Amino acid sequence: MVKSRARRFNAWAAISASGVDRARPFRAATNDEFIDDDTDRREDVEARLHALVETARRKGAAIGIGHPHPWTLEALRSFEKYVLTTDVELVSLCDLIESEKR
């Protein structure tokens, strides 16, 4: 997950799930990018991660979904170093949701 300094939470309701207390509000989010759903190339994942940074800058936050494939983990290691040189930060989805409560 990538967020920029200006945060925005994009709510998405999926209330049809069983066990959801409809009387209590809950927060959900939609992803902006599947970073590795149709590739096994590190370069493709890196390009999608860079696109996620641009989405975060434009929207205030961006959510990426990936899997623990070896090529994805390699791309994330490299991306972590890159993102430290930018104006965005990596945060967990829980942290993003908590920041929106404030």
Wavefront OBJ file of the C-alpha trace (Angstrom):
o trace
v 0.000 0.000 0.000
v 1.245 3.400 -0.882
v -0.062 6.692 0.394
v 0.881 10.249 -0.263
v 0.756 13.103 2.210
v -2.804 13.965 1.221
v -4.865 10.928 2.192
v -8.136 9.770 0.744
v -10.110 6.640 1.564
v -12.214 5.125 -1.151
v -15.081 3.319 0.582
v -16.617 0.225 -0.949
v -19.450 -1.663 0.697
v -19.726 -5.432 0.479
v -22.473 -5.998 3.000
v -23.644 -9.292 1.551
v -20.874 -11.150 3.396
v -22.242 -13.461 6.065
v -21.634 -12.511 9.652
v -21.512 -8.768 9.015
v -23.326 -6.701 11.602
v -25.300 -4.369 9.364
v -26.106 -2.083 12.293
v -22.429 -1.213 12.717
v -20.598 0.763 10.056
v -17.446 -0.762 8.693
v -14.749 0.371 6.338
v -13.630 -1.404 3.211
v -11.423 -0.464 0.313
v -10.913 -1.336 -3.310
v -7.519 -1.946 -4.782
v -5.980 0.246 -7.437
v -3.596 -2.300 -8.914
v -3.095 -6.064 -8.999
v 0.671 -5.963 -9.149
v 1.372 -9.550 -10.202
v -1.859 -11.226 -11.294
v -0.871 -12.019 -14.882
v 2.917 -12.012 -14.923
v 5.910 -13.843 -13.568
v 8.364 -11.072 -14.442
v 9.949 -8.882 -11.795
v 10.154 -5.986 -14.280
v 6.378 -6.028 -14.810
v 5.752 -5.948 -11.061
v 8.220 -3.078 -10.625
v 6.465 -1.081 -13.343
v 3.122 -1.615 -11.622
v 4.560 -0.560 -8.291
v 5.834 2.656 -9.868
v 2.369 3.208 -11.362
v 0.966 2.758 -7.849
v 3.163 5.635 -6.634
v 1.724 7.864 -9.336
v -1.811 6.813 -8.386
v -1.087 7.673 -4.750
v 0.180 11.095 -5.757
v -2.909 11.722 -7.863
v -5.547 10.283 -5.504
v -3.863 10.655 -2.120
v -3.645 6.906 -1.537
v -3.286 3.738 -3.576
v -3.835 0.107 -2.682
v -1.920 -2.652 -4.416
v -2.563 -6.365 -4.112
v 0.094 -8.981 -4.737
v 1.113 -12.515 -3.889
v 4.286 -13.853 -2.251
v 5.782 -15.027 -5.552
v 9.586 -14.888 -5.715
v 9.478 -12.244 -8.494
v 7.034 -10.128 -6.508
v 9.162 -10.263 -3.364
v 12.270 -9.302 -5.357
v 10.429 -6.351 -6.873
v 9.174 -5.248 -3.464
v 12.691 -5.313 -2.002
v 13.916 -3.067 -4.776
v 10.818 -0.871 -4.600
v 11.218 -0.333 -0.859
v 14.590 1.327 -1.485
v 13.130 3.436 -4.289
v 10.116 4.636 -2.329
v 12.378 6.028 0.400
v 13.585 8.568 -2.158
v 10.039 9.766 -2.960
v 7.319 11.791 -1.258
v 5.192 8.692 -0.586
v 5.353 6.064 2.112
v 4.448 2.401 2.337
v 1.845 1.612 4.968
v -0.368 -1.318 5.827
v -4.007 -1.281 4.855
v -4.931 -1.221 8.548
v -2.781 1.880 9.068
v -4.415 3.631 6.133
v -7.902 2.877 7.443
v -6.933 4.019 10.945
v -5.519 7.267 9.572
v -8.844 7.972 7.892
v -10.716 7.651 11.202
v -8.840 10.666 12.566
l 1 2 3 4 5 6 7 8 9 10 11 12 13 14 15 16 17 18 19 20 21 22 23 24 25 26 27 28 29 30 31 32 33 34 35 36 37 38 39 40 41 42 43 44 45 46 47 48 49 50 51 52 53 54 55 56 57 58 59 60 61 62 63 64 65 66 67 68 69 70 71 72 73 74 75 76 77 78 79 80 81 82 83 84 85 86 87 88 89 90 91 92 93 94 95 96 97 98 99 100 101 102
